[in-house]
Amino acid sequence: MRGVKARGVVVPLKRPVKTAFGVIDSGPLVLIDVETDQGVTGRTYIFAYSKLILHPLCYLIEETGLELAAVGVAASRCALTSANRWLDRTGSNSSISPARSWQGLPRSSTVR
C-alpha cells in the first residue's frame, strides 16, 4: 500500500433528510483513496453527519493509513476488521465502510 488520502467535501442533497436533530440539507462526506504499489486505487466515502468533524475525520483516516502501511497488508486486514467491528458498536453506520472497502486490496500488495 502506498498511502491513503482523505478529503472532506460538502454536497447538497436533492431531498433533505429529516432526523430527530433537524433537517440535513447537505451531505458532509469524507472521500478516501487507497493507493497500492500495483497501481490499483480503491475509493470509498464516509457520510460524516456534521461539517464540524470533517477535518478531524480526514486526519484520523490519513494517520491510520500511515500506520497500516507500516505494518503490512495482512495485519491491516486484521486491524481493519477490528476497526469495523468497533465502528459498528459505536453506532457509526456509514453506507460504505472504508474498513470493508480496504479489505478488498489485492492479496499480493506489498507495503513499502
VENCOR-V590043 format. One record per residue. N is the residue number from 1. RES is the residue in one small letter. SS is DSSP state (@ for helix, = for strand, . for the rest). Layout:
n | res | ss
N | RES | SS
N | RES | SS
This chain:
n | res | ss
1 | m | .
2 | r | .
3 | g | =
4 | v | =
5 | k | =
6 | a | =
7 | r | =
8 | g | =
9 | v | =
10 | v | =
11 | v | =
12 | p | =
13 | l | =
14 | k | =
15 | r | =
16 | p | =
17 | v | =
18 | k | =
19 | t | =
20 | a | .
21 | f | .
22 | g | =
23 | v | =
24 | i | =
25 | d | =
26 | s | =
27 | g | =
28 | p | =
29 | l | =
30 | v | =
31 | l | =
32 | i | =
33 | d | =
34 | v | =
35 | e | =
36 | t | .
37 | d | .
38 | q | .
39 | g | .
40 | v | .
41 | t | =
42 | g | =
43 | r | =
44 | t | =
45 | y | =
46 | i | =
47 | f | =
48 | a | .
49 | y | .
50 | s | .
51 | k | @
52 | l | @
53 | i | @
54 | l | @
55 | h | @
56 | p | @
57 | l | @
58 | c | @
59 | y | @
60 | l | @
61 | i | @
62 | e | @
63 | e | @
64 | t | @
65 | g | @
66 | l | @
67 | e | @
68 | l | @
69 | a | @
70 | a | @
71 | v | @
72 | g | .
73 | v | @
74 | a | @
75 | a | @
76 | s | @
77 | r | @
78 | c | @
79 | a | @
80 | l | @
81 | t | @
82 | s | @
83 | a | @
84 | n | @
85 | r | @
86 | w | @
87 | l | @
88 | d | @
89 | r | @
90 | t | .
91 | g | .
92 | s | .
93 | n | .
94 | s | .
95 | s | .
96 | i | .
97 | s | .
98 | p | @
99 | a | @
100 | r | @
101 | s | @
102 | w | @
103 | q | .
104 | g | .
105 | l | .
106 | p | .
107 | r | .
108 | s | .
109 | s | .
110 | t | .
111 | v | .
112 | r | .
